[in-house]
Amino acid sequence: MNPFQAYMKEMSQPMRDELTSAGFKELTTAEEAEAFMTNIEGTSLVVVNSVCGCAAGLARPAVLAALEEGVKPDHLVTVFAGQDREATEKMREYFVGIEASSPSIAILSGDKVAHFIPREEIEGFDLESIKNNVMKGFQAI
């Protein structure tokens, strides 16, 4: 790991911890993402995490708030765009027909996307609207 990568890992750790401390499993390699998607059963909430402000101030808090109020999917997983590139790329392969976006939130039924919230539906929206969009996705599964 070069100094830049080490710095970015250290800086992003609290952003990772915000989700993992709430029960999300972090997928950091393409192999982990592939294994998860290949063996998936039930419903999943996938957060494509990011270092940007809209992830910190909106996406992660909205997801956590929705989980407190709504039906919890069977699986909570996250990949970190820009940090764990291979895992993120592999996960995005399963988001068929959906343009790459980070942060983003995918709600899956099996290995199929049932509801997707791209950055464009996070950035510029208030926390309550995003939380409601996540909860709408829970209703789709």
C-alpha positions in Angstrom: 0.0 0.0 0.0 1.5 3.3 -1.0 1.3 6.4 1.3 -1.7 7.9 -0.5 -3.6 4.6 -0.2 -2.8 4.4 3.5 -3.9 8.0 4.0 -7.2 7.4 2.2 -7.8 4.2 4.1 -7.3 6.0 7.4 -9.4 9.0 6.4 -12.3 6.8 5.2 -12.4 4.4 8.2 -15.0 6.4 10.1 -17.2 6.5 7.0 -16.9 2.7 6.8 -17.5 2.3 10.5 -20.8 4.3 10.3 -22.3 1.4 8.3 -20.5 -1.6 9.7 -21.3 -0.5 13.3 -25.0 -0.6 12.2 -24.7 -4.2 11.0 -23.5 -3.8 7.4 -21.0 -6.4 6.1 -18.3 -4.7 4.1 -17.3 -6.3 0.9 -13.7 -5.2 0.0 -12.7 -7.5 -2.8 -14.2 -8.6 -6.1 -14.2 -12.1 -4.8 -16.2 -11.2 -1.7 -18.8 -9.3 -3.8 -19.0 -12.2 -6.3 -19.5 -14.7 -3.5 -22.2 -12.6 -1.9 -24.1 -12.2 -5.1 -23.7 -15.8 -6.2 -25.0 -17.2 -3.0 -27.6 -14.6 -2.2 -31.1 -15.5 -1.0 -33.7 -13.2 0.2 -33.5 -9.4 0.2 -30.5 -7.1 0.5 -29.7 -3.5 1.0 -26.5 -2.5 -0.8 -24.9 0.9 -0.1 -22.3 2.1 -2.5 -20.4 4.2 0.0 -18.3 7.3 -0.8 -16.2 10.0 0.8 -18.3 12.8 -0.6 -20.4 15.1 1.5 -23.7 13.8 0.2 -22.8 10.3 1.4 -21.8 11.7 4.8 -24.6 14.1 5.4 -27.4 12.4 3.5 -27.0 8.8 2.2 -25.6 7.1 5.2 -27.9 8.9 7.7 -30.9 8.3 5.6 -30.2 4.6 5.3 -29.7 4.2 9.0 -32.9 6.2 9.7 -34.9 4.0 7.3 -33.6 0.9 9.0 -34.8 2.1 12.4 -38.3 2.6 11.0 -38.8 0.2 8.2 -38.7 -3.5 7.4 -35.1 -4.7 7.5 -33.8 -6.6 4.5 -32.2 -10.0 5.2 -28.8 -8.7 4.3 -27.0 -5.4 4.7 -23.8 -5.0 2.7 -21.6 -2.1 1.5 -18.9 -1.5 -1.0 -16.7 1.6 -1.0 -16.4 3.4 -4.3 -12.9 4.9 -4.9 -11.5 2.8 -2.1 -12.3 -0.8 -2.8 -12.6 -0.4 -6.6 -12.7 -4.1 -7.6 -15.5 -4.9 -5.1 -17.4 -1.9 -6.3 -17.0 -2.8 -10.0 -18.0 -6.3 -9.3 -21.1 -5.3 -7.4 -22.1 -2.8 -10.1 -22.0 -5.6 -12.7 -25.2 -6.9 -11.0 -26.9 -3.5 -11.3 -27.9 -4.4 -14.9 -28.8 -1.3 -17.0 -28.0 1.1 -14.2 -25.3 3.7 -14.6 -22.5 3.7 -12.0 -23.3 6.2 -9.3 -21.8 6.9 -5.9 -23.1 7.2 -3.4 -26.0 5.0 -4.3 -28.4 2.7 -2.6 -29.7 -0.6 -4.1 -32.4 -2.8 -2.7 -32.2 -6.3 -4.1 -34.6 -9.2 -4.3 -32.3 -12.2 -4.8 -29.6 -10.9 -7.2 -32.0 -8.5 -9.0 -32.3 -4.8 -8.3 -35.8 -4.0 -7.1 -35.2 -0.3 -6.3 -32.2 1.9 -7.0 -31.4 5.4 -5.6 -28.6 7.1 -7.6 -26.6 10.1 -6.5 -29.0 12.3 -8.4 -31.7 11.3 -6.0 -29.5 11.9 -3.0 -27.6 15.1 -3.7 -29.8 18.1 -3.2 -32.6 16.2 -1.4 -33.3 16.4 2.3 -32.7 13.5 4.7 -36.4 12.8 5.1 -37.0 12.5 1.4 -34.1 10.1 1.0 -35.2 8.0 4.0 -38.7 7.8 2.5 -37.2 6.7 -0.8 -35.3 3.9 0.9 -38.4 2.9 2.7 -40.3 2.9 -0.6 -37.7 0.5 -1.8 -38.3 -1.8 1.2 -41.9 -2.0 0.1 -40.8 -3.1 -3.3 -39.3 -6.3 -1.9 
